[in-house]
Amino acid sequence: MKPLTIIASSTPAALVLVVAGDLDHTNARQLSRAAREATLPAGRLLAVDLGRLSFCDSSGITALLAVRNHVVSAGAEVVLVAVPATMRRLLHMTGLDQVFDVRDAA
């Protein structure tokens, strides 16, 4: 099991959350909390970089949905970037690839 790390940074284009390690039932709330604590004004973009994500269970998916809901309710946008192939497959199988904006890069 790889510990979860979430690093927040800001660029002119977006606020970026880099998620690395295992996103599962033991730590999924950390992602939701990181998104809530981020200052995200209306019209701003939140890029969730999953390029270093090694594992994601259903709790992780739920956390990603909570992040999306929080961002949308703030009048901002969210995009998932650098999504690993296994995660892209999971998003496709659950239909969440139609909910999330998934890009190769921010």
Salt bridges, closest charged atoms under 4 A:
ASP57 OD2 - HIS25 ND1 3.65
ASP97 OD2 - HIS92 ND1 2.97
ASP101 OD2 - ARG103 NH2 2.80
ASP104 OD1 - ARG88 NH2 2.78
